[in-house]
Amino acid sequence: MKQVAIALIAIFGLVAVAMAAQGPEVISIDKVKKAMAPIEFQHHKHQERVEGKCTTCHHTEKEGETALKACSECHAAAAAEAPSYKDAMHKRCQGCHKEQNASGKSAPVKCNECHKK
């Protein structure tokens, strides 16, 4: 019985570590809240869609690393070496969504489909 309890504790511990490495389930993207409604980004659902390949979105990280920087750190409005935050998000998100739609799936591409009030 003691061995079963230890095994269960170990399993729950591993699950907790794995879940923590996935980041938050939902991320509120509110950098543009003055102009548009925030986006409730379904982080875990997107992770499933890209089959855990974090570098699909976190393009400056190496596979297996934890994303340490917020996108806005590099994609500031005045950064010369990177597109603005808005342009980067629209290109990355809408580009992927348009690809999904072309393959017969349904992904939002209009402003109010992501920026819900």
C-alpha positions as CSV (number, residue, x, y, z in Angstrom):
1,M,0.0,0.0,0.0
2,K,2.8,2.4,0.8
3,Q,4.4,1.7,-2.6
4,V,1.1,2.5,-4.3
5,A,0.9,5.8,-2.4
6,I,4.5,6.7,-3.3
7,A,3.8,5.8,-7.0
8,L,0.7,8.0,-7.1
9,I,2.5,10.9,-5.5
10,A,5.3,10.6,-8.1
11,I,2.8,10.5,-10.9
12,F,0.9,13.5,-9.7
13,G,4.2,15.3,-9.2
14,L,5.2,14.6,-12.8
15,V,1.9,15.7,-14.1
16,A,2.1,19.0,-12.2
17,V,5.6,19.6,-13.6
18,A,4.5,18.9,-17.1
19,M,1.5,21.2,-16.8
20,A,3.6,24.0,-15.4
21,A,6.0,23.7,-18.3
22,Q,3.0,24.3,-20.7
23,G,2.4,27.8,-19.4
24,P,-1.0,29.2,-18.6
25,E,-4.1,27.7,-20.1
26,V,-5.4,31.1,-21.2
27,I,-3.4,34.3,-21.8
28,S,-5.1,37.7,-21.9
29,I,-3.5,39.8,-24.5
30,D,-4.4,43.3,-23.5
31,K,-1.5,45.4,-24.9
32,V,-4.0,47.1,-27.3
33,K,-6.8,47.6,-24.8
34,K,-7.0,51.3,-25.5
35,A,-7.8,50.7,-29.1
36,M,-9.3,47.2,-29.2
37,A,-10.8,44.7,-26.8
38,P,-8.3,42.3,-25.3
39,I,-7.9,38.8,-26.7
40,E,-8.4,35.7,-24.6
41,F,-5.8,33.5,-26.2
42,Q,-6.4,29.8,-25.6
43,H,-2.7,28.9,-25.1
44,H,-3.2,25.2,-24.3
45,K,-5.5,24.7,-27.3
46,H,-2.9,26.3,-29.6
47,Q,-0.2,24.1,-28.1
48,E,-2.3,21.0,-29.0
49,R,-2.8,22.3,-32.5
50,V,1.0,22.7,-33.1
51,E,1.6,19.4,-31.4
52,G,3.7,21.0,-28.6
53,K,6.2,22.6,-31.0
54,C,6.6,25.8,-29.0
55,T,8.9,27.4,-31.6
56,T,5.9,27.7,-34.0
57,C,5.1,30.9,-32.1
58,H,8.0,31.4,-29.7
59,H,10.4,31.6,-32.7
60,T,13.4,33.0,-30.8
61,E,13.5,30.1,-28.3
62,K,15.1,26.7,-28.9
63,E,12.7,23.6,-28.8
64,G,12.3,22.5,-25.2
65,E,13.2,25.9,-23.7
66,T,10.7,27.8,-21.7
67,A,9.6,31.1,-23.2
68,L,11.1,33.6,-20.9
69,K,10.4,36.9,-22.7
70,A,7.1,38.5,-23.5
71,C,6.6,39.0,-27.2
72,S,6.4,42.8,-26.6
73,E,10.0,42.8,-25.3
74,C,11.3,42.4,-28.8
75,H,8.2,43.6,-30.6
76,A,8.0,47.1,-29.1
77,A,6.4,49.8,-31.2
78,A,9.7,51.5,-31.9
79,A,12.0,48.5,-32.3
80,A,14.0,48.7,-35.6
81,E,15.1,45.1,-35.7
82,A,11.6,43.5,-35.2
83,P,8.1,44.4,-36.5
84,S,5.8,46.2,-34.1
85,Y,3.9,44.0,-31.6
86,K,0.6,44.6,-33.5
87,D,2.2,43.7,-36.9
88,A,4.0,40.7,-35.5
89,M,0.8,39.3,-33.8
90,H,-1.3,39.9,-36.9
91,K,1.2,38.3,-39.2
92,R,1.8,35.3,-37.0
93,C,-1.8,34.7,-35.9
94,Q,-3.7,35.7,-39.0
95,G,-1.2,34.0,-41.3
96,C,-1.7,30.7,-39.4
97,H,-5.5,31.2,-39.2
98,K,-5.7,31.8,-43.0
99,E,-3.7,28.6,-43.6
100,Q,-6.1,26.7,-41.4
101,N,-9.1,28.1,-43.2
102,A,-7.5,27.2,-46.6
103,S,-7.2,23.6,-45.3
104,G,-10.9,23.5,-44.5
105,K,-10.8,24.3,-40.8
106,S,-12.4,27.3,-39.2
107,A,-10.1,30.0,-37.6
108,P,-10.9,33.6,-36.9
109,V,-9.4,36.3,-39.2
110,K,-11.7,39.3,-38.6
111,C,-10.9,41.8,-35.9
112,N,-14.0,41.2,-33.8
113,E,-13.5,37.4,-34.0
114,C,-10.4,37.7,-31.7
115,H,-10.9,41.1,-30.1
116,K,-14.3,40.2,-28.5
117,K,-16.0,42.8,-26.3
